[in-house]
Amino acid sequence: MFASKSSLLAGCVLVGLALVPSSAPVAAQSATPDFSSNGTAWQAGVGGEFLPVDGSPSPLRQDPAHPFVSNPEANRTGKQPTYRIADLSNPNIKQWAKDIMKKDNDEVLKGKIAYTPGQSCKPSGVPYFMLSGGPLFMVQTPKQVLIITEGERSARRIYLNVPHSESPKSSWYGESVGKDEGDTLVVDTIEQTAKTFIDNYRTPHTEKLHVVERFRLIDDGKTLEVLISVDDPDTYNQPWTGVRRFNRTQATLGEEICQEGNFMLFDYGIPVDDKPDF
């Protein structure tokens, strides 16, 4: 556990270093709204999916033929917990993606363990990262914003008030740049590897994925609302928008180890380092 805010900041910066391109652009001063934790964090409410927004095609939702039962609900009710199974009647998904997801859904319904990035110590990508239940910790400087969650072994890094690089390289989180629009931080993310998924329904995407997030505080600063717009012309027939909300809560950043030999319950190919560090 980090003992203080100063050590939290130091730890977060160290965690984020692995994701920083060597040619990171130089940022100007920023007046970004203050989302930083300052002894608190952001915790999502129930549900691990993006909520629909009026006027937009719907994000993927649970197949009503296979109701989702979370672990907390199973503990309360005694029901058998289940995995998320997408409703593939959604008309906005291209057929190639539906074919992949149907095969995966059929295997999960037959007993296969549904894959998630956290089970194999891999970054989740954007916008999947924002489906974390939290707690999310945010560290801000005039040049950048770091977003950290205990469930990931890395940090999202958002560069402030700079353009995208001329030729950004594909990566797990892509390249995220942010700017202020009044009380809202607008984050534009491009160049993500196609190894990640869009959501908890294991929706694939291509490297054309373009995500725009709008972060703002509502309810007198008690709630962080993130409006997320997703565009991938090779995966979706139309861009779509969803929303995710987090409540401010008291929390400290815990240490969650993910390495070979620490499989917890499942092992989906956790990376193994075959060379000693020293």
N, C-alpha and C positions, 0 to 999 in steps of 0.2 A: 504494500500500500504506500502511496506517496504521502508524506507527512505534512506537506504544506503546499500552498498555492505556488510558491516559487519553485519547489521541486517538481510539482505537476507540470509547470511550464517547461522546465528543463527536460523532463522526461518526454513530453510530447514532441519537443523540437528534435530530440535524439531519435525518437521513433520515426518521425517524418523524413529524416535525412535520406533514407533509402529510396524515397520516391521522387527526389528533387533532380530534375535534369541539370546536367553540368552547365548548360547554356541558359539558365533561368533568366528571364528578362528583369530589368531593373524597374521597380515600381515607384510611383509618385506617392505623396502623402494621401491618406484616405480618411474619409469621414464616415466610414461604414457604421451602421447601427450596431450597438453593443450587444452581441449575442454571447459574449464570453461567460464562462461558468461562474467565476468569482465565488468559489466555494459551493456552487450548486451545479446541477447537470440537467439535461433534458431527457425525459422519460416518455416513451410513447404509451398511448392507451391500449386498449384491446385491439386485436386484429393485426395481421401482418401483410396487409395488402394496401394498394393505393385506392383511396376513395374517389369515386367518379365526380366530375365537374360538369355542371349544366352546359349544354352546347357543344360538348366534346364527345368523340367516340369513347366508349367505356374502357377502362383498364380491364385486364382479365380478372374474372371472378371465379369463385369456387363452383364446380359442377354440382348443381342441386341434387343429382342422383347419388352423389357421394359426399355427404355433409362432412365438413371439417370439424374435428374434435381436438382441441389443443390439450397439452399436458395439464395446465391448470384446470381446465374444464373436466378432464378425465379424473383428476384428483377429487374434484367436488362432487361429481355425479356417479363415478364408478364406471363410466363408459370407456370403451376401448379408444385410445388416442389414434388419430389417423394422420395421413400426410395430405398436403394440398394437391388437389386434382383440378386442373383448369377446365372451365367450360369452353370447349372448342367450337361451340356454335357461334362464338363471337365473330362477326363478319369482317372485322378489321385486320385479321391475321392472314398473312399470305399462306398458301397451301403448303409450301415446303416446310415452314415452321410448324404448321399443324401436324404434318406427317411425323416429324421428329418427336413432337410432344405427345402424340397419340401412342406411339411406340413406347415411350417412356412411361406414360400413364398406365398403359396396359401391364407393363412389367411391375410397376409399383403396386397396382391392384392385386397382382398375383403374389406379392410378398417381398419384392425388392425394396431395399431401403432407399428412400428418395434422397438424392444428392443435394447437399448445400455446400457452398464454399467453405464455411467455417469448419465443416467436418474434415476437411483436408488441408487446413491451414493456408487457404488461398484467399486473396483479396476478392471482395464481392463485386467491385465495379460500381458504376453509376447508371441508373438510379437505385439499384439494388441496395446499396449502402444505406440509403435512407429508410429502408424497411426494418432496420435494426430496432428492436424494442428499447434499446438504450441500456444504461444511461449513455447519452452522448455528451462528450466534453468538448467545448469550443475554446480555442486559444487564439487571440487576435493581436496582431501588430499592425502598424500603418501600412505594411507591405503585403501581408498575407493573413489568411485565416486557416487554422488547422482544425479538423474535426476528427475526434478520436472516439472509439468505442471499445469496451473491453472485449467484445467478440471478434475484433480484428487485431492482428499483430502489426498494424501499420496505420498511418494517418492519411486522410485526404488533405491535400494542400491546394488552396485556392489563392492564386496571385491576384492582387488588387490593382486596378487602374492601369493595366497594361494590355496590349493586343495579344492575340495568339502568336506563337512563334511562326516563322515563315514555313518551316518544315518539321512540325512536331512528330516525334516517333510514337508509334502505337505502344500503349502500356495498359496496365491493369485498371488504373483510374483515369486514363487519358490525360489531357491537359485542360485544367479548369482555370478560367480567368473571371474575375468579378468586378462589378462596378455598382455604384449607388444610384438608385432612382428614388429620391425622397427617403422614406423610411424603410426601403426595401433593398436588400442585397441581391443583385441579379448575377447568377453564375452560369457561364457558358462552357460546356464540356464537349470536347471532340477527341478523336483519335484514340478510342478504346479498343483493346484487343477483343476479338470475337470469342475469346475463351470464357467470358463472363456471361451471366444471365441478366435479364431485365428485372425479374421479380421472383417471388417464392414459388411460382408455378413453373419455374425452370424454362422460361421463354428465351429461346436463342435470339441472336441478333447478328448483324454484319458490322464491319468496320465503318460503315456509313452512319452509324448511330450518332445522333446529335441530341444532347440533353440540355435544357435550360431550366434552372431552378430559381425560384423567387422566395427568398427568406425574409420574413417579417414577424415582428412581435405583435400579438393581439392580446385582448383581455388584460389590459394594463400591465403588459410585460410578463404575464403568468404563462403564456402559451407561445410556442414557436410554431408558426405555420409555414410549410414549404409547399409551394405550388410547382409542380413538376411537369414540364412539357417534353414529350419524347417523339423524335422524328427519325425513322429509319425507312426510307422508301423501298428497300428490298425486303423488309420484314412486315411492314404495316401498309395497308391501303391508304390510310390517312394519318397524319400526326394526331396524338392524343395527349390529354392533360389529366393528371390526377393530383390529389392533395394528401399530405401527411402532416399530422400535428403532434407536438410534443409538449408535455407539461413540465414546468420548472420544478425541480425536486432537490432535496439535500442528498448528496452522494459524493463519494471519493472514488478515484480511479483505482480499481483493483488490478492485480497482476494475473493474467490468464495465459498459461504456458501452452504452446502448441508445438510439439516436436516429436521426432521418432521415439517410440516407446511409450508415449502418452496418448493412447488411442481413445481414452474415455470410453465411449460405447461403440463407436463405429470407426472404421479405417477406410477412407476413400483415397488411398495413395498419398499419405502424408510424406512430404519430401524428406529424404534421408541424406545427410551430409556424410560422405565417405572419406573425408579428409579432416584431420584435426585442425583446430584453429590456432594452436600453438604447440 
